[in-house]
Each structure stands twice: as structure tokens, then as C-alpha cells.
Amino acid sequence: MHLSQATRTLGLFLLVMLITGSIDSIRNLPATALFGPSLVFFFIFSAIVFLIPAGLVSAELSSTWTEQGGIYDWVRMAFGDKIAVVAIWLQWINTMAWYPTILSTIAGFLAYLIDPALADNKAYLVTVILIVFWGLTLLNFRGIRSSARFASICGVLGMILPMVLIIFLGFLWTAQGHHSELHFTLESMLPSFGHTNSWISLTAIMTSFLGMELATVYVRNVVNPQRTFPRALLISVCLILFTMMFGSLAIATVLPTSNIHLVAGVIEAFEAFFSEYHILWCMPILAVLLLVGSVGQMVNWMISPAQGLLRAAQHGYFPRFFAQENKHAVPARMLILQAVLVSLMCFAFLFMPSVNGSYWLLTALSTQLYMIMYLFMFLAALRLRYKFPFQPRAFKIPGGNIGMWIVAMLGVVGTIITLIVGFFPPDTIDVGGSVHYEVVFSLGIVMMIAPVFLLYLYKKFISQ
């Protein structure tokens, strides 16, 4: 989630909260639960080749260059304006595919309160997505500051409490000897390295780790960053891995893989637990908490990506008409454009044979676009080490240039593997056949990246 400037002096505890709060999300659990025992391997693998490298690299970059543009400025200094425009566009446009997934989760929580069968109704999902997103867009016209406290409370009630509860119920279920859908063997926990489909879970797990760079931008405000940040990073990685891994395993314990619904999976898992322990009366309360938590997360995320394009607009790559701010310092016209694009994206639910298929398509599409941006970030960090060797760095990846090479290359390997496996859908999800999926998926990537060339033409036109 987007993080506001909380304090000028950050200690270990607050820094850990900032990092984990930007990544942890209960809505990602059903997608990772699909892969059963093997998700343990992939969570650890993903932390090594992505989560830790992304945290270390973005920490060094954000503590060295304090311009507001973030990824845009880092890539611009390393490779120039044109590549930077691609990077910032990818950071923004990936959210166009991400928004419908979290909005569909909100629709799923709301469906439980009305009629659970609606979670599989495409028309219902599209209607709720449009109403909620346009409503939150108008709310954000007043600025993120007016809703920040509300969003923070929503995060505690709707993310932390349910996450702790589902993990506790999973442990209790196993300890009491109830039937488990999981069967741990060495063969089931390790992927088949010669079978591409076994690596598809990497997409869902990488999605759970996106956003590390949003929190580490505050590393320059940390007391003794060379010591505090690595400790905070280690603690945060452990917390994220623990909550995401055991939360996913809790869902996979009570729900058969074929019955895990990506939109309503969290609700279904809680219902299975509560039914066994005869506390189904808690379900409406839980559904409200999850609904509130998801709405709070949406409020925090909506302005941040739009603000990123302001830097590109200042360099003439985007029409200033869209980047103009209202009296609350909000790029209102950019938010309107964003809402229009999200409205178009949500119709993907109508072009896939199942809601799960649509959810997976949008999740994979968002992850692919974000991963390309991270590829630029890892390469930019490596380039800037040599381009500005004497630049003061409040936090520096240990090991000198060799340490940077190791960390950056781990990140590059992780992103490339994710980009490759993203083109293969899971066998457990109906996507209308692999050929149909790959065509729609490839067209989606092309259509979302292609507008960058229009930005180049616009820049060239106004420069004449």
C-alpha cells in the first residue's frame, strides 16, 4: 500500500511495520494455496531471487537519490529519459490489471453478505467493480491525507486480524487431527524441474511480494540505516514469508485444490473452519472486516501510481492536461483516465470462461508488467554503482561492487523466470485452453505497453 510520511526518525519497529504493511495481503492467499505443498519451496525461492534483492536494491537507490520520482529518476539517471518513461509507465499501467483483481475480491466479500452464488456471476462482478472504483476515485479527489487514518484502521481490522486468525485456525485444525487436503512428501514439496507447469505457482507467489520499493523509500529517515535496515529487512522477510506461507497452507488444508475460488477463497476457508468449530455466526462479521480492509487498501493505492506519471509529464512525455492537480494537490484528471482504463480492463471477466480464469489472467498480466519494471530497476542499480561511484549512500548493499552484482543478478534471474512462466496457465484453472489464454495474454501485454510509443511521439511533437 502507499505509505505516507510518518516521521523523520524511524526505528526498527516502525520500519518493519512500513515494509510488511506495503506487501502483506490476505487476498493473495487463495492464488498461492492452489499449489499445495510445493508453495513452501517457491516462497523460499522467491524470497531469495526477488523479495530480498528488491528490498536491498530499492533501499540503496532511495537512500542515495531523494528525488520524488522514485523509479523514474533512478532509471533516467542510469539509462536516460526514454527508458525511464517505459519504467514509470509499467509501474502505473500494471495497476490497471491489478485493480480489477482486488475489486473482484471486494465483490466476493460483498457477495457473501448478499448471496454467495453471486461470486461466480460475471455481470455482478463487473457492476460492483465499476461502482466501487468510481466511488473511490471521487473520494480520492479530496486527497490521500483526508482518508489516510481511515485506511490505516481498515488495514489493522481487515488485514492483520484476519491473517492472524486464519493462521491460528490452520494450526489448530492440524493439531486436533482433522482431515487435511495437504499431503506432505518430498516429491510433493519439490517441483519437477523438467515440467514447466510446476513452476506456474511462481507467478502467484511473486505477486504476493510486489511493492517492496514503496516502503524502502523511507530508508533515508532511518536511524543508523547501515545497521537498522538490514535487521528490519530480515525481520520483515520472515514475517511476510510466515504469514503468506502459513496463511496459504491454512486454506489449502481445508479446501481441495479444485474447490479453491480465487475471488471468494478466503471466505470459503473461514466458513469451513467456523463450521467445524460451530461459530458460523462470526461469518458476517468477518466478511465485513475483509470488505473494509480491502476498501482501505484501495484508498491507499489509487493516488500513488497516478502521481508517478507527474515526473514524466514534467519532462514533456505526457500531456499536462491530465497531470494538472486540483486544489487538494491531486491529479484529478489522471485519476479519471485511470478509472476509464480500469473500467475497460474489468471487462476481461466477460472474455474468459470462468471467474477464476479472468482473475488469473489479470493477476499474471499485472505481474508481468511489474516484473519488467523491476528488471529495469535491478539493471539501473548496477549501472549507477559504476556511473556514480563516489555518491554518498546512507545505505549501501554490503560486499562492494561484487555484492551489488550478486544481488542484482539474483533479482534479474528471478524476474526473467517469472516472465517466462507467466505465459503458462495452471491446469487447475479454466482459461479456455492454453492457446486461447496465450493469445489473450500476449495481446494484453502488447496493448498495455504500446501507448509508450505514443508518449514518445507526443514528446517529439511538442518539441518541434
Order of alpha helices (4+ residues) and beta strands (2+ residues): alpha-alpha-alpha-alpha-alpha-alpha-alpha-alpha-alpha-alpha-alpha-alpha-alpha-alpha-alpha-alpha-alpha-alpha-alpha-alpha-alpha
